Every structure is written in structure tokens, then in C-alpha cells.
């Protein structure tokens, strides 16, 4: 389940000569956010590190995919965590 935690705190003080000091802090933290990844894709840089791979399958790049004949497969997961933002 995607979850976002938020918090806020502040302090106000009246100073001499009618001055006011206001100090505040706010933040949030997110976990288990939605993320998509391509399941049926070549690893990044595969064709650069294997320059003859495409020629070996007659130019059919889909023949090099892990799940041949399935095309684009997208997995939707709740694994993303961007970290703490302030």
C-alpha cells in the first residue's frame, strides 16, 4: 500500500520592539510508491556491448528479448521509495 508520512512543527516568539520570530519545519517521507518496469526488455547497453547480436538474428530485435513473441510487458509494483524530501 503506498504510504506518505508528513509532519510539521513551528515555534513563534514575540521579541522586544514588536518583532516576531517564526521558525517552522515541515517534511514528508514516501514508501511503497507505484513504479513500472519493463520485464521484456534488453539490458541497458546490451547492443553496444554485443555489436553483432542484431545481425545474428537477421535484424529482428524482438528475437533477442527474454520473452520472444510477447512484445512489451510492463510490471506495475509498489516498490519505489524516493527518499525524504524537505
N, C-alpha and C positions, 0 to 999 in steps of 0.2 A: 504494500500500500504506500503510495507516495506520501511523504510527510514533510512539512515545513514548520520549523520551530522559530518563533520570533520573540524578541524581548526588547524592552525599553526601560531606561532609568534616567532620572533627571533630578537636579538639585537647584533650587533658586534661593538666593540670599539678597537681602537688601543691605547695601553698603552705605557709608556716610555720603552726604551731599546728594541724596536722592538718586544714587546709582544702583542698578540692579545687576547681579551676576547670575547668569543662567547657564548651567553646564548639563549637557544631555548626551546619552549614549544609546544607540539602537543597533540591533543586529539581527541576523537570521541565519539559519542553517537548514539545508535541504538534504534529504536522503531518499533513496529508492525512487528516483525520478524516472519517467519514461524515457527509453532510449531505443533506437532502431539500429540494427546492424545487418549487413548483407551476409547471408550464410553461404550463398552460392557465388562466390567471387574469387578471383585470383588474389594472392597476397600482394601487397604493395611492392612494386619494383620487380615483380616476377619476370615480366617480359624484358626488362633491362638486364637482369642477371642471366637470363636464358634467351639470347637473341635468336636462336634457331628454333625455339619452341613453336612459334606461329607457323613457320614454314613446314615444320614436321607434320602438321595436321592439315596442310593444304589451305592455310589462311582461315580456317574455321575456329575462331577464338572460343566459341561455345564448347568445343571438344576438349578444351583444357580445364573447364570448370569442374569442381568437385562432384557436382550432381549433373552430369551430362543430360541434356534434353529437358531440364526443368526451367531454364531461364533464370529470371531474378527471383530469389527467395529472401524475404525480409523477416527477421525475428524481432518482435517487439518485447522488450524486457523492462523490468523496473530495477535496474542495477546502477543507474547513473547517480553520482554524488559530486556536485560541482565544488563543494567545499564551503567554507564560511565566508560570507560577504558582510561587509560593514559599511 
